[in-house]
Every structure is written in C-alpha cells, then in structure tokens.
Amino acid sequence: MTPKRTAVTAVVAVTALASLLVACGTDGGGGGGGDAVEGGTFTTLLGSDPGSLDPQLSAGSALFDISKLAYDTLVSIDADGEVRSQLASEWSVDGTTATLKINEGITCGDGSDFTAQTAADNLNWISDPANESGFLGAFLPVGVTSVAEGDTVTMTLSSPAPFLLLGLGGLPMVCGSSLTERDGLAAGTDGTGPYVLTEAVPNDHYTYELREDYAWGPGGATVDEKGIPAKVNVRVVSDGTTAANLLLSGEANAAQLTGPDADRAIGAGLFQREATAIAGEQWYNHAEGHPTSDPAVRKALTQAVDLDELANVLTAGKGGRATALAVVEPTVCTYDAISSSLPEFDVDAANATLDEAGWVRGADGVREKDGTRLSLTFLYENSLGAAAAAAAELALAAWDEIGAEVDGKQQDESALLEATFGTGAWDIGWLTLSVNSPDQAVGFVSGTVPPEGSNFSAIQNDEYTAAVAEASQMNGSEGCGKWEEAESALFAASDMVPFANATIYMFGNGAEFEWLGVIEPTSVRLVG
C-alpha cells in the first residue's frame, strides 16, 4: 500500500490489520486497587510506530490504538456487543437506511462544534474511493451516501449491511476544518476525543493532554473522575522484553505482552486484561507475475507446513488453531470454517501437487516452471519477537523441503504494509486481520485491489463472493451459516490461511482500565 493505507491488529491489525481491527478484553484478574492518583501521567507502550497519524487513512493496529485518544466514534460497542451512545445519542437501522441523532454540545479540540453535518461529511469522505480510506469496505460498507438535516444524519446504503453499527463503533470522526485540508493530521490531531496531541516524536513517543470539558464518551462517560490522567505518554517500544522491563519497573503503566514476557507480568501479579485474537494468518499474493498466483503453489505451500505445530510455536503455547476470520469479542457469528476446509498437512501430497502442476526440481533442488524459479519473498511482522522468528524458521524449512526457495524477512508494521498494499514486493505474508464480524473482512479478501480497494492479495474467489452476497441480505446472526460457507470456500482453495488464535494480554502497573482491543481512554485510572 501507499504509506497512508493499510489493512485489519490489530491484535489487529491487517497486527497489521492486527490488532487490523477491534478486540475486546475480559478481566483476567491480577493486581489493581489503591488510591486514585490525581493529575498524573499515564505511560503506555506501543509495539510499532503508527506512521502518519491521519486516523481515517489507515486501519493498521498501531494507528488504531493511538487514534482512540483524540478521536471519537458515532456509537460505541461494549464488551457484550451492545451499542451505546457516543457522538450519537440515538440510532436506528431499517433495511438500507440508517439514522443517527448527534448529541448537542460536542466540541473539537480547537473549540469548534461537531455537528450532524460534520458527521455526514466524514462518512462521505470515507465512502469516496478516491480518498483511499483503509476503513472503506471494512468498517463502512461500499456505496454509502450520507446527508444531514438538523441534528440527524441519514445514511443510505447500496445494499443491506447486517453489522453496520458494529462497524460504526470503530470508525474515528475528524473535525470539520481537517476534512478538506488534511495535511495537519499527519503529525497532529483534530478530533472530539478526550485528549489532544501536544508532542510527536516518531519512533519514540507521542504526548497527549486532557480536555477537561470532555463529557460525551462511551455511554456518556466524562473525564470528571478521580484518577483520570492529565497526560498520556505513548512510547514506541518494539522489543517485548524491553517493554516488560519498563512495565515491571513502573516506568510504564500499560503494555501488551506475549509469551515469556507475559508470563513475567502474570507472575508479578500485575493488573491484566485478556482476549482471544487471530495471531497467525498466511496470505498469498495472487497478482499476475507471482508464483503464488498459481493455485497449485498456494495449495502446496499450505500442505507442506504442520499448522498445529506452527500455531503452538507462534503463540508460545498460549493459543491454538484458528477457526474463522472473525474471532474477536464481541463476535456475532461463532463457527469453525477452517478445520474441515484446509488441505491436510502432508509433505508427499505437497510435492505431488507441484509435480502435477509442472513445477520441476532443478539440479539445486529448487523447482522451476516455464523458466520461472519457485523463488518467493516471505514477509512477517516483528511485533511477536522471538516466537514469530521461530515459527518463520519452521515454515521456511518446510517450504525448502518441497523445493521452494523462500527469502524470509522480518519487518515492522509500516514496512510490511507498504509492501503488501504498495510495492507488491511479496509472495507470502503473515499479517493478522482482527475483526469481530465476518463482513468486515470482505474488502480484504475480495473485490478491488489497492490503491482503489483493500484486497491486497488480489483474491478472486467466485464461491466466496456468491455466498457473501446471500449472507449480506440476512440480518445479523441469521446469516452466520452462509458466512461460514463463504469463508470455507476461501480456505478450501488455500486463497489465504488463518492458522493460529492466541490469548493476548494487556497489563497495567499503577493503573487500571478497560481494554477493548485498545485501551478506552475514559476508563483509565491511575492508582497508587
């Protein structure tokens, strides 16, 4: 992608998307309590730099995490999946029409008003494909037009969207002055959120100051509470062990940790939240000119790897095999579309698949077909540290065994997304698209390719597209069976391969908070 676009981390985003979109934490126990600390600074650690801070251009995990401080959404979603107020106080969805009533008295960081017209302008900007928003087709369906009248926004959809409000709960709103002149958003903020950015040092830290008049948070939350931080300091720390050290020493108040680093925090009895998220997804570049455009190559690369072992290594034993594209709570659909769909682990079968497709081993053991070597570029993100490196070595050894020459490269999120959405210089990629409803994944596994769309792998699966068309006509959970059918078609064709779910942890030291994939700013309480 271009530097301004991404996929679905969140854990998730496309991690990249890892955290690509919304996660929901549950109380995992641990420490906490103590007296509220007034006027303090809350220091939280971010695994990678977000790059441009424009909140509507990218849905990557690092930016998604940091945007919550300065930007609000039209509605909010609680841990049970219930829709709550935020910028909007009332809402309704009827077929292809949705209406939202915008609260009175909402102001931006510069004191200007946020109105229904501002909300409509935001939705229309994101809906315009020319603007290349990473949220179009994921959080906001394609083809939506919005108009404002008084305090009400009316959205007209091109077709029913069964999970529309869930998507709006993750869509950050920008203030009016920046909707046309967006340059200032790259290194600043212009939103209605509880904090305003005061200092930005890329790849080091971002500092935010509290807006003391803020009173329109999720469910009407305000910042007039004991223990609310006067400042938030977001430090960029890519190494998990360093992050754990900072947290355990009290130099940081919050950090997401995995593997042995999480074990250290658990052993120390720190405050914790936990969630289930996609930890491993294997994507293939289907674009013309790449060996992975050959279905046989994709199938063989999938057959060659023991995905059970790969999942165990990647998650450091704190996870298991993936089951579906949307596993992040609150989920709407629960099913296993993967275990009976993917080809089984079988090295002999993988070799046979390539033999039958005309990929012949050369004297050096590397296969060729029509003068093209089976030479592949494999990219994976560095946020999982040693576990990701160990899992990658396992995959590289398996692919070498079937005659694939694979160059593995560990990269940060920004570089990974630049390659997958921009340069196209990749064949296999480990990115995690973290979503909680199956429709949020549609734009990433079908439809238009970048820069106009988000289908960065150039996947074209007619069975998936047909099943999605049927599922989209059904309300909410009524369509879950059809969504399962759609995803099964992707996996049966080895178009992409989700292979690992993991339990992920967010820890606190000297602070407590709600963790909904990102820390909810109005929930943070400094304690001593």
C-alpha positions in Angstrom: 0.0 0.0 0.0 0.9 3.6 -0.1 2.2 4.8 3.3 -1.2 6.1 4.1 -3.2 2.9 3.6 -3.4 -0.4 5.5 -5.4 -3.5 6.2 -7.0 -5.4 9.8 -4.5 -5.6 14.6 -4.7 -5.4 15.3 -4.5 -7.7 17.6 -5.3 -6.1 15.0 -4.4 -5.3 12.9 -4.2 -6.2 9.0 -1.3 -6.8 13.7 -1.2 -5.0 10.6 -5.0 -5.4 10.4 -3.9 -6.8 14.0 -4.9 -5.6 16.0 -6.5 -4.6 11.8 -9.4 -4.0 13.8 -11.4 -4.2 17.2 -10.7 -6.6 20.1 -12.5 -6.9 23.4 -10.8 -7.6 26.7 -12.1 -9.6 29.6 -10.9 -9.4 33.2 -8.1 -11.8 33.6 -7.5 -11.0 37.3 -4.3 -9.8 38.6 -3.4 -6.8 40.7 -5.1 -3.5 41.0 -6.7 -1.3 43.5 -5.2 1.5 45.6 -6.0 5.2 45.9 -6.6 7.3 42.9 -3.7 9.5 41.7 -4.7 12.9 40.6 -3.1 14.9 37.8 -0.6 12.2 36.8 0.8 10.9 33.5 -0.3 7.5 32.1 2.6 5.9 30.1 1.5 3.2 27.7 3.7 1.3 25.3 3.1 0.8 21.6 4.8 -2.0 19.7 5.4 -0.1 16.4 5.2 3.5 15.2 1.9 4.4 13.6 3.4 6.5 10.8 1.0 9.1 9.5 -1.5 10.0 12.3 -4.4 10.6 10.0 -7.0 8.3 11.6 -9.1 7.7 8.6 -6.5 6.6 6.1 -5.3 3.5 7.8 -6.9 0.8 9.9 -3.5 -0.6 11.0 -3.2 -1.6 14.6 -0.7 0.9 15.8 -2.6 3.9 14.4 -5.9 2.4 15.6 -4.6 2.1 19.1 -3.3 5.7 19.3 -6.3 7.3 17.5 -8.7 6.5 20.3 -7.1 9.1 22.5 -8.1 12.0 20.2 -11.0 10.8 18.1 -14.5 9.5 18.9 -16.8 7.3 17.0 -20.5 7.8 16.2 -21.5 5.0 18.6 -19.6 2.8 21.0 -19.7 -1.0 21.5 -19.4 -2.5 25.0 -17.9 -5.8 26.0 -21.2 -7.6 25.4 -21.6 -6.3 21.9 -24.3 -3.8 22.9 -24.5 -0.5 21.1 -24.0 2.6 23.3 -24.0 6.3 22.8 -21.0 8.4 21.9 -21.2 11.2 19.4 -24.7 9.9 18.6 -27.4 9.6 21.3 -30.0 7.8 19.2 -29.7 5.4 16.1 -31.8 3.1 14.0 -31.3 0.8 11.0 -34.1 -0.1 8.7 -33.1 -2.1 5.6 -30.9 0.2 3.6 -31.5 3.3 5.7 -29.8 4.2 8.9 -30.3 7.4 11.0 -28.2 8.8 13.9 -29.0 11.8 16.1 -25.9 13.7 17.1 -25.5 14.9 20.6 -25.6 18.6 21.3 -22.6 20.5 22.7 -19.9 18.3 21.3 -16.8 20.3 20.5 -13.4 19.7 18.9 -10.0 20.2 20.4 -9.9 23.7 18.9 -13.3 24.6 20.4 -15.3 24.3 17.2 -18.6 22.5 17.1 -19.0 18.9 15.9 -22.4 18.7 14.2 -24.6 16.3 12.2 -23.2 17.9 9.0 -19.6 17.2 10.2 -20.6 13.5 10.8 -22.1 13.3 7.3 -19.1 14.9 5.7 -16.9 12.3 7.5 -18.9 9.4 6.2 -19.0 10.8 2.7 -15.2 11.3 2.7 -14.5 7.8 3.8 -17.1 6.5 1.3 -15.4 8.1 -1.6 -13.0 5.5 -3.1 -10.8 8.3 -4.4 -9.7 9.1 -0.8 -8.4 5.6 -0.3 -9.6 5.2 3.3 -8.5 2.0 4.9 -11.9 1.8 6.6 -14.0 1.7 3.4 -15.3 -1.8 2.8 -14.4 -2.9 6.4 -16.0 -0.5 8.9 -18.1 1.3 6.4 -19.8 -0.6 3.5 -19.1 0.5 0.0 -21.7 2.7 -1.7 -23.0 4.6 1.4 -24.2 8.2 0.9 -25.0 10.4 4.0 -26.9 13.7 4.4 -27.5 15.8 7.4 -30.7 17.6 8.4 -30.7 19.4 11.7 -29.2 17.2 14.3 -29.7 13.9 12.3 -27.6 12.1 9.8 -29.3 9.8 7.4 -27.2 7.1 5.7 -28.4 5.4 2.5 -26.8 2.1 1.8 -26.4 0.4 -1.6 -27.4 -2.9 0.0 -28.3 -4.2 3.5 -25.4 -4.2 5.9 -26.1 -6.7 8.7 -23.4 -5.4 11.1 -23.4 -1.7 10.2 -23.5 -0.3 13.8 -20.6 -2.6 14.8 -18.5 -1.1 12.1 -19.5 2.5 13.0 -18.3 1.7 16.5 -14.7 1.6 15.2 -14.9 4.5 12.7 -13.0 7.6 14.0 -14.5 11.0 13.2 -12.4 14.0 12.2 -13.4 17.6 12.9 -14.6 19.8 10.0 -11.6 22.0 9.5 -9.5 19.0 8.6 -11.8 17.2 6.3 -10.7 19.2 3.3 -7.2 20.3 4.5 -5.8 17.1 6.0 -2.1 17.8 5.9 -2.1 18.7 9.6 -3.5 15.3 10.6 -0.3 13.5 9.6 1.5 14.8 12.7 -1.3 16.3 14.8 -4.8 15.7 15.9 -8.2 17.4 15.2 -10.9 15.4 16.9 -13.5 15.4 19.6 -11.8 12.9 21.8 -10.7 13.3 25.4 -7.1 14.1 24.6 -5.2 16.4 22.3 -1.7 15.6 20.9 0.9 18.1 22.1 4.1 16.5 21.0 5.0 13.9 18.4 8.5 12.3 18.0 8.1 9.5 15.5 9.5 6.1 16.6 10.0 7.4 20.1 6.9 8.9 21.8 3.6 10.8 21.5 2.3 13.0 24.3 -1.4 14.0 24.8 -3.1 16.4 27.2 -6.5 16.0 28.8 -9.5 18.1 27.6 -11.2 18.8 30.9 -14.6 19.7 29.3 -14.9 16.3 27.6 -18.3 14.7 28.5 -19.5 12.5 25.6 -17.6 9.3 26.0 -19.0 5.8 25.6 -22.4 5.6 27.3 -22.0 9.3 28.4 -18.6 8.9 30.1 -16.8 12.1 31.3 -13.3 12.9 32.4 -14.5 14.4 35.7 -13.4 11.3 37.6 -10.7 10.7 40.2 -7.6 9.2 38.8 -8.1 10.3 35.2 -4.6 11.1 33.8 -3.8 14.7 33.0 -1.4 13.5 30.3 -0.9 10.3 28.3 2.6 9.4 27.0 2.7 6.8 24.3 6.1 5.3 24.0 7.1 3.3 20.9 8.9 0.1 22.1 9.2 -2.7 19.6 11.1 -5.2 21.8 8.8 -7.3 24.0 11.4 -7.9 26.7 12.2 -4.2 27.0 8.5 -3.4 27.2 8.1 -6.0 30.0 11.1 -4.5 31.9 9.6 -1.0 31.7 6.3 -2.2 32.9 7.6 -4.3 35.8 9.9 -1.4 36.9 6.9 1.0 36.9 8.4 3.2 34.2 5.3 2.3 32.1 1.7 1.9 33.2 0.4 -0.4 30.4 1.8 -2.8 27.8 0.6 -5.6 25.7 2.9 -8.6 26.2 3.1 -12.2 24.8 4.9 -15.4 25.5 7.6 -15.4 28.3 7.2 -11.7 28.8 3.5 -12.1 29.6 4.4 -14.9 32.0 6.7 -12.5 33.9 3.9 -10.0 34.2 1.4 -12.7 35.3 3.9 -13.9 37.9 4.3 -10.4 39.3 0.5 -10.2 39.9 0.0 -7.2 37.7 -3.4 -5.9 36.7 -4.4 -7.6 33.5 -7.0 -7.9 30.7 -7.0 -10.8 28.2 -8.7 -11.5 24.9 -8.7 -14.0 22.0 -7.4 -12.8 18.8 -6.0 -14.0 15.5 -2.3 -14.4 15.9 -1.4 -16.0 12.6 -2.7 -15.7 9.1 -0.8 -16.7 6.0 -1.6 -14.6 2.9 -0.5 -15.3 -0.7 0.0 -12.7 -3.4 -2.4 -13.8 -6.2 -1.3 -11.0 -8.6 -0.1 -11.9 -12.0 3.7 -12.4 -12.2 4.0 -14.0 -8.8 4.4 -17.8 -8.5 1.7 -17.7 -5.8 -0.8 -16.7 -8.5 -0.7 -20.4 -9.3 -3.4 -22.2 -7.1 -1.2 -25.3 -7.0 1.7 -23.3 -5.4 -0.7 -21.9 -2.8 -2.1 -25.4 -2.0 1.4 -27.0 -1.8 2.7 -24.2 0.5 -0.2 -24.9 2.7 0.1 -28.7 2.7 3.8 -28.5 3.5 3.5 -26.9 6.9 2.3 -28.5 10.1 -0.1 -25.8 11.1 -0.7 -27.3 14.5 3.0 -27.0 15.3 3.2 -23.6 13.7 0.3 -22.3 15.8 1.9 -23.7 19.0 5.3 -22.1 18.3 3.9 -18.7 17.2 1.7 -18.3 20.3 4.4 -19.7 22.6 1.8 -22.3 23.7 -0.8 -19.7 24.6 -3.2 -20.4 21.7 -4.3 -23.0 19.1 -5.6 -23.4 15.6 -7.7 -20.6 14.1 -11.4 -21.2 13.4 -12.7 -18.3 11.4 -11.8 -14.8 10.2 -13.8 -13.1 12.9 -13.0 -14.3 16.4 -12.5 -11.1 18.3 -15.1 -10.5 21.0 -17.8 -9.4 20.8 -18.4 -11.8 17.9 -21.7 -12.1 16.1 -21.0 -15.4 14.5 -19.2 -18.4 16.0 -18.2 -21.3 13.8 -15.2 -23.4 12.6 -14.9 -22.8 8.9 -11.2 -23.9 8.8 -10.5 -27.4 10.2 -12.6 -29.2 7.6 -11.7 -26.9 4.7 -7.9 -26.6 4.6 -5.9 -29.3 2.9 -4.3 -31.6 5.4 -0.6 -31.4 6.4 1.1 -33.9 4.0 4.6 -33.2 2.6 4.3 -36.0 0.0 1.0 -34.5 -1.2 2.5 -31.1 -1.4 5.3 -32.4 -3.6 2.7 -34.3 -5.8 0.7 -31.1 -6.1 3.7 -29.2 -7.5 4.7 -32.1 -9.7 1.3 -32.4 -11.3 1.2 -28.6 -11.9 4.5 -28.7 -13.8 6.9 -27.4 -11.2 10.0 -29.4 -11.8 13.0 -29.6 -9.4 16.3 -28.3 -10.8 19.8 -29.5 -10.1 19.9 -27.3 -7.0 16.6 -28.7 -5.6 14.6 -25.5 -6.4 11.6 -26.0 -8.7 11.0 -24.3 -11.9 8.1 -23.9 -14.4 8.3 -22.4 -17.9 11.7 -20.8 -16.9 10.4 -19.3 -13.7 12.0 -20.4 -10.4 9.9 -21.1 -7.4 11.6 -18.2 -5.6 9.4 -16.4 -3.1 9.6 -13.4 -0.7 8.1 -14.1 2.7 7.3 -11.1 5.0 6.3 -11.3 8.6 6.0 -8.7 11.3 8.4 -8.2 14.2 5.8 -7.5 16.9 5.7 -11.1 18.1 9.5 -11.2 18.5 11.3 -14.5 19.1 8.1 -16.5 18.7 7.5 -15.2 15.2 11.1 -15.7 14.2 10.9 -19.4 15.5 7.7 -20.0 13.6 9.1 -18.5 10.5 12.1 -20.7 10.6 9.8 -23.7 10.9 7.8 -22.6 7.8 11.0 -21.8 5.8 12.4 -25.3 6.5 9.1 -26.9 5.4 9.0 -24.9 2.2 12.6 -25.7 1.4 11.7 -29.4 1.7 9.3 -29.2 -1.2 11.6 -27.2 -3.5 10.6 -23.6 -2.8 13.4 -21.0 -2.4 11.9 -18.6 0.1 13.6 -15.5 1.4 12.1 -14.6 4.9 12.2 -11.0 6.0 11.1 -9.8 9.4 9.8 -6.2 9.2 7.9 -3.6 11.3 4.2 -2.9 10.6 4.8 0.1 8.4 7.3 -1.6 6.1 5.1 -4.7 5.9 2.0 -2.7 4.9 4.0 -0.6 2.4 5.0 -3.9 0.6 1.6 -5.6 0.7 -0.5 -2.5 -0.2 2.0 -0.6 -2.2 5.0 -2.1 -3.9 3.7 -5.6 -4.2 7.2 -7.0 -3.5 6.0 -10.0 -1.6 4.6 -13.5 -2.2 3.8 -14.9 1.3 2.9 -12.6 4.2 2.0 -13.1 7.8 -0.5 -10.4 8.7 -3.4 -10.6 11.1 -6.7 -9.2 10.2 -8.5 -8.9 13.5 -12.3 -8.4 13.1 -15.4 -9.2 15.1 -17.9 -9.6 12.3 -17.3 -11.5 9.0 -18.4 -8.6 6.8 -15.5 -6.5 8.0 -13.2 -8.9 6.2 -14.9 -8.9 2.8 -13.0 -6.0 1.3 -9.7 -7.6 2.2 -10.4 -11.0 0.6 -12.4 -9.9 -2.4 -13.2 -7.0 -4.7 -10.9 -4.2 -5.8 -7.1 -4.2 -5.3 -5.1 -1.3 -3.9 -4.9 1.6 -4.3 -8.6 1.8 -5.0 -9.5 -1.1 -2.7 -8.2 -3.1 0.2 -7.9 -6.6 -1.5 -4.1 -6.5 -1.2 -3.7 -10.2 -2.1 -5.8 -9.8 -5.3 -8.0 -12.8 -4.2 -10.8 -13.6 -6.6 -13.0 -16.5 -5.3 -16.4 -16.7 -7.0 -17.8 -19.1 -4.4 -16.9 -16.7 -1.6 -18.4 -13.7 -3.4 -21.7 -15.5 -4.2 -22.1 -16.7 -0.6 -21.3 -13.2 0.8 -24.0 -11.7 -1.5 -26.5 -14.1 0.1 -25.3 -13.6 3.6 -25.4 -9.8 3.3 -29.2 -10.0 2.7 -29.7 -11.6 6.2 -30.0 -9.8 9.5 -27.2 -10.3 11.9 -26.7 -13.8 13.2 -29.3 -15.2 10.8 -26.6 -15.2 8.1 -23.9 -16.9 10.1 -24.3 -20.2 8.3 -23.9 -18.5 4.9 -20.9 -16.6 6.2 -19.3 -19.9 7.3 -19.9 -21.3 3.8 -18.3 -18.2 2.3 -15.1 -18.5 4.4 -14.9 -22.2 3.9 -14.6 -21.6 0.1 -11.6 -19.3 0.7 -9.8 -21.8 2.9 -10.6 -24.9 0.7 -8.9 -23.1 -2.2 -5.9 -22.1 0.0 -6.6 -18.5 -1.0 -5.4 -17.5 2.5 -4.8 -19.5 5.6 -5.7 -18.4 9.2 -3.7 -20.8 11.3 -3.4 -19.5 14.9 -5.6 -18.0 17.6 -3.9 -16.7 20.7 -4.8 -15.4 24.1 -3.3 -11.9 24.3 -2.8 -9.9 27.4 -2.7 -6.2 28.3 -1.1 -5.5 31.7 -1.2 -2.5 33.9 1.1 -1.2 36.7 -0.1 1.7 38.7 -3.2 1.9 36.5 -6.5 0.2 35.8 -8.5 0.4 32.6 -11.0 -1.2 30.2 -9.3 -2.8 27.2 -11.5 -3.2 24.1 -8.7 -4.0 21.7 -7.5 -0.6 22.5 -7.5 1.0 26.0 -10.6 3.0 26.5 -9.2 6.5 27.5 -12.1 7.5 29.7 -11.7 4.2 31.7 -8.1 4.8 32.8 -7.5 5.4 36.5 -4.0 6.0 37.9 -3.7 4.3 41.3 -1.0 4.3 43.9 
